[in-house]
Amino acid sequence: MSATHPPKVENFDLAGLSNTDPKGFLRQVDRWDQRDGMLYMARPADHPRFGYLESWLIPALDLRVNRFHFRDGEGGRFPGQDLYVDIALINRGDLLWRTTDLYVDLVTYAGGRWEVLDLEELGDALLAGHIDATTAARALESSQRLINGMLDEGGVDNWLRSQGYPLSWAEEVTLAAPEKA
């Protein structure tokens, strides 16, 4: 059993141009875009491994699709990481959106490689009472729908486009400086 933790909650304040991460840090957002029932966020990141983050929140599919812009030599868990997809409950308001992470993640890489992460965390959270059986089942169903769609359509982007959720990404970003230790 891994160390269990309650689901991570994140806020997206459109009026305040800010994103409050799961640890409570307020991050300034460069750009929002709302369309097709989705929310796009682009913001600098002072993380040691990446300097910019783009995310699409897709409430109808329980997905947060992320693209991390890594610093040189910091390619994520494996080199060539493309998308990092969180399975999440997404509450959308007019000016405030909120995600509740449901533990399961899917990561895609250049060359067609992909993997599912953190299924054990989902089970541990269920056993610890952090989520109920209905929520765990929803996370698994959303994960399976994503995997099936990705395999059927030849990738996450292709599947999302076929479902009416075309994603677009910044052509160029400026990496923020890493946080000083």
C-alpha positions in Angstrom: 0.0 0.0 0.0 1.4 3.4 -1.0 1.1 6.5 1.2 -2.5 7.6 0.9 -3.5 11.2 0.6 -6.9 12.9 0.0 -7.6 13.8 -3.7 -5.6 16.9 -4.8 -7.8 19.9 -5.5 -6.9 22.7 -7.8 -8.6 26.0 -8.6 -8.7 28.0 -11.8 -9.8 31.6 -11.3 -10.5 33.2 -14.6 -11.2 36.7 -13.3 -8.1 36.7 -11.1 -5.9 35.2 -13.9 -4.7 32.7 -11.4 -4.3 29.0 -10.7 -4.1 27.7 -7.1 -2.2 24.4 -7.2 -2.9 21.5 -4.8 -0.3 22.8 -2.3 -2.1 26.2 -2.1 0.5 28.1 -4.2 -1.1 30.9 -6.3 0.2 30.9 -9.9 -0.3 33.7 -12.4 -1.9 32.6 -15.7 -0.8 33.9 -19.0 -3.8 32.8 -21.0 -7.3 31.3 -20.7 -9.4 30.0 -23.5 -12.9 28.6 -23.2 -14.5 26.7 -26.1 -16.4 23.6 -26.8 -17.1 23.0 -23.1 -13.4 23.1 -22.3 -11.0 25.4 -20.5 -7.4 26.0 -21.6 -4.8 27.4 -19.3 -1.2 28.4 -20.1 1.1 29.6 -17.3 4.8 29.8 -16.3 6.1 27.3 -13.8 9.1 27.6 -11.5 9.4 23.9 -11.1 13.0 22.6 -11.2 12.2 20.2 -14.1 9.7 22.2 -16.2 9.2 25.9 -16.9 5.8 26.2 -18.5 2.5 24.3 -18.3 -0.4 24.1 -20.7 -3.6 22.3 -19.6 -7.0 21.6 -21.1 -9.9 20.8 -18.7 -12.6 18.6 -20.3 -15.4 18.1 -17.7 -17.6 15.9 -20.0 -14.7 13.3 -20.1 -13.2 13.8 -16.6 -9.9 14.7 -18.2 -7.2 17.3 -17.6 -4.8 17.0 -20.5 -1.4 18.6 -19.8 1.7 19.5 -21.8 4.8 20.2 -19.6 7.5 22.2 -21.2 10.6 20.7 -19.7 14.0 22.4 -19.2 16.9 21.0 -21.2 17.7 17.5 -20.1 14.6 17.2 -17.9 12.3 15.0 -20.1 10.0 13.8 -17.3 10.0 10.3 -16.1 11.1 9.2 -19.5 12.5 11.2 -22.4 10.0 12.2 -25.1 7.0 12.8 -22.8 4.3 14.4 -24.8 1.0 14.5 -22.9 0.2 13.9 -19.2 -3.5 13.2 -18.7 -5.0 13.3 -15.3 -8.4 11.6 -14.6 -10.2 14.3 -12.6 -13.6 15.5 -11.6 -14.1 19.0 -13.0 -16.5 21.5 -11.6 -17.0 24.4 -13.9 -18.4 27.8 -13.0 -18.6 31.0 -14.9 -15.3 32.4 -13.4 -14.0 29.6 -11.2 -13.2 26.0 -12.3 -12.1 23.3 -9.8 -10.5 19.9 -10.4 -10.4 17.0 -8.0 -7.7 14.6 -9.1 -8.8 11.0 -9.2 -5.3 9.5 -8.9 -5.1 7.7 -12.3 -2.9 9.2 -15.0 -2.0 8.3 -18.5 1.3 9.5 -20.1 2.1 9.5 -23.8 5.5 9.7 -25.3 7.1 10.3 -28.7 7.0 7.2 -30.8 3.6 6.0 -29.6 4.7 4.7 -26.2 2.2 5.2 -23.3 1.6 4.1 -19.8 -1.0 4.2 -17.1 0.2 5.4 -13.7 -1.1 5.4 -10.1 -3.9 2.7 -10.2 -2.6 1.6 -6.8 -3.1 5.1 -5.4 -6.7 4.9 -6.5 -7.2 1.6 -4.7 -5.4 2.9 -1.6 -7.5 6.0 -1.5 -10.7 3.9 -1.7 -9.5 1.7 1.1 -8.5 4.7 3.2 -11.9 6.3 2.7 -10.7 9.3 0.7 -13.1 8.5 -2.1 -16.1 6.3 -2.3 -16.8 3.2 -4.5 -18.9 5.3 -7.0 -16.0 7.8 -7.5 -13.4 5.0 -7.9 -15.6 3.3 -10.5 -16.0 6.6 -12.3 -12.2 7.1 -12.4 -11.8 3.6 -13.8 -14.5 4.1 -16.4 -13.0 7.4 -17.5 -9.6 5.8 -17.7 -10.9 2.9 -19.8 -12.8 5.2 -22.2 -9.6 7.3 -22.7 -7.4 4.2 -23.4 -10.0 2.7 -25.8 -10.4 6.0 -27.6 -6.7 6.5 -27.8 -6.1 3.0 -29.2 -9.0 3.2 -31.6 -8.1 6.7 -33.0 -4.3 6.5 -32.9 -3.6 8.9 -30.1 -5.2 11.1 -27.4 -5.4 14.2 -29.6 -7.0 12.2 -32.5 -9.6 10.7 -30.1 -10.4 14.0 -28.5 -10.9 15.6 -31.9 -13.2 12.8 -32.9 -15.3 13.4 -29.7 -15.6 17.1 -30.6 -12.8 18.3 -28.3 -10.0 19.6 -30.6 -6.9 20.7 -28.6 -4.4 23.3 -29.6 -1.1 24.0 -28.1 1.2 27.0 -28.0 3.7 27.1 -30.8 6.3 28.8 -28.6 6.6 29.5 -24.8 9.1 31.2 -22.6 10.2 29.0 -19.7 10.1 30.6 -16.2 13.2 30.6 -14.1 13.4 27.7 -11.7 12.6 28.4 -8.0 15.7 29.2 -6.0 16.5 26.6 -3.2 
